[in-house]
Amino acid sequence: MNYKIRDGIVMETICGTSLLIATLEATKYCPYVMQLNEASAYIWRMLFDGKSMEEMTVLAARDFEITEEEARETLNSFLQGLAEQNYLIAKNEVN
């Protein structure tokens, strides 16, 4: 599944800590702030750059030295979790 970042969500890095911050209307749908670890911030940047799921899978497998299957499972789990918290919208749900 592919995802779209909800309007009003930004990632900022403060003192080496990456945070997802809900602004404007997004605060109605998701927590105001969420801390990301290094791997999560890496995935968020790829998503922000418009990478497809397949591109993210290949890059994550290469950069974290894991199989593409492991990368795909990790990506799916992480992105689904962000969608459940409303930071992301599943593309098939986008109008």
PEJOWO-V763405 format. One record per residue. N is the residue number from 1. OMEGA is omega as a letter, one per 20 degrees, with the letter a starting at -180 (none if undefined). Layout:
n:N omega:OMEGA
n:N omega:OMEGA
//
This chain:
n:1 omega:r
n:2 omega:a
n:3 omega:r
n:4 omega:r
n:5 omega:r
n:6 omega:r
n:7 omega:r
n:8 omega:r
n:9 omega:r
n:10 omega:r
n:11 omega:r
n:12 omega:r
n:13 omega:a
n:14 omega:a
n:15 omega:r
n:16 omega:r
n:17 omega:r
n:18 omega:a
n:19 omega:r
n:20 omega:a
n:21 omega:r
n:22 omega:r
n:23 omega:r
n:24 omega:a
n:25 omega:a
n:26 omega:a
n:27 omega:r
n:28 omega:a
n:29 omega:a
n:30 omega:r
n:31 omega:a
n:32 omega:a
n:33 omega:r
n:34 omega:r
n:35 omega:r
n:36 omega:r
n:37 omega:a
n:38 omega:a
n:39 omega:r
n:40 omega:r
n:41 omega:r
n:42 omega:r
n:43 omega:a
n:44 omega:r
n:45 omega:r
n:46 omega:r
n:47 omega:r
n:48 omega:r
n:49 omega:r
n:50 omega:r
n:51 omega:r
n:52 omega:r
n:53 omega:a
n:54 omega:r
n:55 omega:r
n:56 omega:r
n:57 omega:a
n:58 omega:a
n:59 omega:r
n:60 omega:r
n:61 omega:a
n:62 omega:a
n:63 omega:r
n:64 omega:r
n:65 omega:r
n:66 omega:r
n:67 omega:r
n:68 omega:r
n:69 omega:r
n:70 omega:r
n:71 omega:a
n:72 omega:r
n:73 omega:r
n:74 omega:r
n:75 omega:a
n:76 omega:a
n:77 omega:a
n:78 omega:a
n:79 omega:r
n:80 omega:r
n:81 omega:r
n:82 omega:r
n:83 omega:r
n:84 omega:r
n:85 omega:r
n:86 omega:r
n:87 omega:r
n:88 omega:r
n:89 omega:r
n:90 omega:a
n:91 omega:r
n:92 omega:r
n:93 omega:a
n:94 omega:r
n:95 omega:none
//
